[in-house]
Amino acid sequence: MTTILQAKTLSLYDLEQKFHLTPATSVPQPSIWGTVMPDLAASDLSALVHIADNYNNQARYLPLSEELVKMVVLSPLLDLAGFYSRHFRLSTEESVEIALQEEDELIKGRIDVLIVQDQFWVLAIESKRVQLDVMAALPQLLVYLLNSPAQQPEPLGLLTNGREFVFTQILPTAVDAPQYTCSDAFAINRSTDFQTVLKTLRAIASTKSVTPGIG
């Protein structure tokens, strides 16, 4: 009988045991969030201040729920980065299933936000309510990245609780021993951090939007 597991209940240890997934001890080349990127325009800086102000205004009352994190922070940020253009399709609550035949297990989950480009996963985003540590969603996001299409050798993901942002990436290593790497946590209330988040998202969007075959 097949055992059904929920992705959100898995730990990093579970991923190590089931997928042989481990953190990378060294990265052969700088990750996209570690590369030098162009400065933002004054209008971009103003928009980021506005998003941060909106977040802080709402956080005064109660910790933001996942839906408010998406509405107040994530949605305008993705718009600024260019992910609402004709090159991309956004999907929410996308179902994911991974069958582990040797263990007769089926892992199920739902991605909060999935950005798709011609069936090519650009970025999977997992959001959590603000009172949770942003890294609480890391195992769940890694499960989704491990299930990304085979033509995407280095799937990227973003974790956010509205207050902090962490990028993560599966590295191109042996199929039976994948590795992952994570950025530092970027905070919405540290202006240079928040600018780095937008720069990174925009770099991902600009790289993918010029992929051959996408008109």
URBELTA-V708501 format. One record per helix or strand of 3 or more residues. SS is the DSSP state (h for helix, s for strand). FROM is the first residue (numbers start at 1). LEN is the number of residues. If there is no record, write none. Layout:
# URBELTA-V708501
SS,FROM,LEN ; SS,FROM,LEN
This chain:
# URBELTA-V708501
s,3,4 ; h,7,3 ; h,12,8 ; h,32,3 ; h,42,18 ; h,66,16 ; s,89,12 ; s,105,13 ; s,120,8 ; h,134,13 ; s,156,5 ; s,164,8 ; h,175,3 ; s,179,4 ; h,191,18
